[in-house]
Amino acid sequence: MAKTSLKAYVESGAVTVDNQALGEALLAAASEVSSGGAGAGGVEYVAFSGMTGSITFGRDREELDEDEQFIIEPLSCFLGWVCWKDSKPIARHQWLAHEAHNRVAASELADHGPYRKAQEGWQESVGFGFMSADGDVMFEFSTNSKSGRNAVGAMMTEIGTRTVAGEPNYALFRFTKEKFQAQGEWNWKPKFLVDEWLDKAEVAEMMGEEAEVEEAEVEEAQEEEAKPARAKRTRRT
């Protein structure tokens, strides 16, 4: 599923993946993440710094509002590989958690060496797509750090468990951070605070209400513009 179709999928009545299969796939993927085993245009990519705790998105590195609520689409969870060289990613492979047949094995990864540092080369990554509560902005977050993979894996485990049980599995959450100490040094890891679990119908209804409010505001503005200039001047004085 294309990342830009998250909102369209939520608002549609289509069911392309059996809940049991999706939930089991997410649980298997989350288990793989925690055990150490092995995205498109219009998407804002989120970057997280383990050193400073900054959470930014887009080319201009805008700060992500840690009080803003977002929604995770369960079908957007993915696994993958990222190859680092000279302190930047030079190659990636990603596949959706429920499409394990697209998985790329370690033995299939191209050699981009020589690598000068121990942390260079191919590393496992994990992530998910999410959207603003009104569905207007699409984001993607991926991470290859151990703490980051554990955080995403925990979220995938909860989504998978809820999906299998037939419970609401869309997380209405805030993307924030948590400080921790490792090897005598303080670092930061991502933290996803779930405010509420919603089902697909509730998410679609939420987006529909936002759309209706926006349409009403546009219509009101158009009516205001259409009024005589004298009437508008009178109201301002």
N, C-alpha and C positions, 0 to 999 in steps of 0.2 A: 504493500500500500504506500503510495507516494506520501511524503511528509506533508505536502500542502493540502492533502485531502482529509486531514484529521477532522476538521469541522464538518465537512460534507458527509463523512461517514457517520458522525454522531447524529446529524440531523436527518439522515436517511433511515429507512426501515430495513436496510439490507443486513443480513447476517451471513458473513462469509466464512466464519470459523466457528466450529462447535465449541461451546463454553468448556466442556470437559477437556477437549483436546488443547484448547488455548491455555487453560489453567495448568494442566499437566506440563505443557511446554515451558511455561513461565517458571514453574517450580523446578523443572529439570535444569533450566538455564541458570536460575538463582543458585542451585546447588553447585553447578559447575563454577560459577563465579566465586563462591565462598570456599570451594575446595582448591581453587587455583588452576582448574582445568582451562582447557582452551575455550547514508541519508541523501537535497534538491533545491531548486531556486525558491526564493521567497521565505526561506527559513533563517531565523536568527540563531547563530551558534553561541552557546553559553560557555564561557571559560572560567575555570575556578583555580585560584592560586593557593596551593597548600602552604606556601611560605607567608603570605600576607592575609589570606582569607578573603581576598577580593572576589566578587562575583560580577562578571561583566558580560556583555553580549554585543554582537555586531562588530563591524569593522572599526567603528569609533570607540569601541570599548566603553560603552555606556554602563553605568552601574545598574544592576538589577535590583529593583525595589524588594527588600526582604519582607515587607509587609503585604505585598501584592499576592493575591491568590491566583493559582494556576490549576490546570486540569491535565492529568496524564491520561492518554488514550492507551488502554492495555495492549492493543495490537502493535503499538509503536516500540515496545521494548526490544532491544537488540544486543547482540554480542558481536565481537569482531577482533581485529588485530590492528595495531598502529605501529609503524616503523619510525623510530627516532634516529636522527643523525644531525650532528652539529646543532644540537639544542632545538630542533624543529621537526615536526612530523613530515615525512617525505612520501609515505604511502599508507593506504588504509584498505581494509576489507571489512565489510559489515553485512550481517544477515539478521533478519527478524527472528526473534526467539521461537516463534511458532512455525518457522520455515527452516528447520534443521537440515533439510536436504541441500540448502545453499551454503552450508558450512564450508569453510576453507580450513583444511588441516595444516598443522605446522609444517609438515613435509612439503606442502605445496607453495610455501611462501618464497618469493624471489629473494636472492641474496643481494643486498645493497651495500655490503661491506666494501672496504674494511671499516670497522668501527673503532673509534679512538677511546671511547669511555665504556665502562661496564654497563651503564644504563641505556646505551644505544642499542639499536637493532629492533627486532619485532617484540612487542609486548601485547598482552591481552587487554582488550578494552570492553567496556559495557556501557550501555546508556539507554535513553528513552526520549521520545518526542513528547512535548507538552504544549499547551496553548494558554493564552490569556483567558480569563473567565468568560469573556464575551466571544471568544473564538476568533478574534480578528488578527491576532499575532501568533505565529507558529515558532516554536523554539526547538532546539535539540541540544542535549547535554550528553557528553561521553567522557569517560575517564579511564585511565590505565593505572592510577595509583592504587595501592592495596586498600587504603582507607576509603577511597572513593568507590572502588568496586564493591567493598563490603556494604557501603551505604545504599548503593543502587541495588545490590543483590537483596538486601533486606526489604526494600520497597517492592521488588519483583516477587519475592516470596509472599508478601502480604496480598498483593494483587492476584497472584496465582491461587492462593488458598481461598480467597473470596470468590474467585471465578469458578473454581471447582464446586464450591458449596452453593453457588447460585445467589450469592450475596452481592450488594452493590460493590462494584470494583473500579469505579472512576474516582481517583483521589483528588479532592479539592485541597491543595496543599500550598505551603509557602517554602520557597527555596532559601535556606539560610545556612548557617555554618556552626561548627563546634570546635573548640580548641582542645588539643590533646598533647600529651608528652610521649615522645618516642626516642629511645637512645639518648636520653638526657637533654633533648631539644624540644621546644614547643612548636607545634605545627597546627594546621587547620584542616578540617575535613568537611565535606558537604553534609548538610542535615536537611531532611525533608519533613516538615511538620504538617501532618495531615489534620485539617480542621474538620473535615466531613467526608464520608464515603457516599457517592451518588451512583444511581443506576443510569443507564443510557438515556432513558426517557426524561429523567430529571435534568440531565446535562442539556439535552435538546431543548427542554422547556426554558431553562435558564438563558440559553442563547437566544431563544425566540423572544423572550421578554426584553432582553437588551436591544434586539433589533427593532422591536415595536417602539421603545422609548426613543431610539435614534431617529426613526422615521417621523415620529410625532414632533420631535425638535426641529427637524428639517422643514416639515410642513408649516410649523409655527413661524419659523424664520422667513419662509417664502411669503406667508401671509403678511408679515410685518413689512417686508420690502414692498409689497404691492400697495400698501396704504399710502394715501397722499402725503407729500412731504410736510405739509402744514400740520397734519395731525401728529407726525413724529416730532416736529419741533415743539409743539405744545406740551407733549408728555415730558420732554427733557427739561423744560423751564419750570 
